[in-house]
Each structure stands twice: as C-alpha cells, then as structure tokens.
Amino acid sequence: SGLIEVLNLHNNNMDGTIPTELGHLVSLKKIDLGINYIGGTLPTELAQLTNLQHLALYQNQFVGMVPEEYSVLTDLTTLLVDNNDLIGAIPQGVCDLMPSRNEQYQHYNNFDKTEDDPKILDHLWADCFDTQDNGETKITCNCECRCCTKTYPCKHHP
C-alpha cells in the first residue's frame, strides 16, 4: 500500500529538530531516532500517530517536557527518552498506559504485560536520577520508570 510503518534513523549523526510534519505519517508504528544530535522540544504532533508502538528518542539533545498529548498513544509499548535534557514529570496519562504489574531487574524496573492487564506500555526509560544545576531531579516519574543516567546509562536493544 506504500504506507511508511517504520522510520529508523538510529545513529545517523542527525541534528536539527523533529519536523512537526512527521505527525502526518499516521501509519507509523516505529520511530527510532536514538543516538543522534536532534534537539528542541518533543513535538506534540507525534500524538497524531495513533498506531505508534515504539518511540525511541534516547541519546539526543531534546529539552523541555514529555508532552501530555502522548497519553493518547494507546498502542505505545516502548518510550525511550533517556540521555536528553528533558525536565519535569512524566505525564500521568503516559504512566496510565503502563501495566500495573512489573518485575524488577537489579536497580531498574522493566514492564511486562500480562494477559489480564489491558495496559500495554512495556518500557519507559528516562533520566530520573540525573539532576539540574540546582540539584533538582530533571525528570520525575510517578510511575514505574527504568531510570538511566550518563553514569549508569540504559542499554538499549536495536
């Protein structure tokens, strides 16, 4: 049908910002922009990608907050936003996408879906231990996040 379902520009030395027009590619299921030099704020237009299952934006230069609008991405199973300069709280609506059950692996949390749990966000990774210059936490996570830092980075699977 010619519709784009996967956009993988992982580790391409890209810079600039995410174009808001990316939100028009409504058939996208996977976006991997990890390990680049992309900056700016996370575009709210990505919330138009209602088929999106995997959003990897880690190890870039994003600033600002994770948009509350991402709470409508009910097919999302993976959200990777660690190793950026994001601040604020993970929106409660994004937290609500996560399963109520999880298993712990060492110092991190990993999310597993169960057959009787309708919530599907399996992986939410953020810099919830990193601090700003004033000592405040950059990201607060009121739900089960896998916390990453530059000292203890998350190990992502390709």
Buried (B, 14 or more C-beta within 10 A) or exposed (E): EEEEEEBBBBEEEBEEEBEEEBBEBEBBBBBBBBBBEBBEBBBEBBBBBEBBBBBBBBBBBBEEBBBBBBBBBBBBBBBBBBBBBBBEBBBEBBBEBBBEEBEEEEEBBBBEBEEEEEBBBBBBBBBBBBEEEEEEBBBEBEBBBBBBBEEEBBEBEE
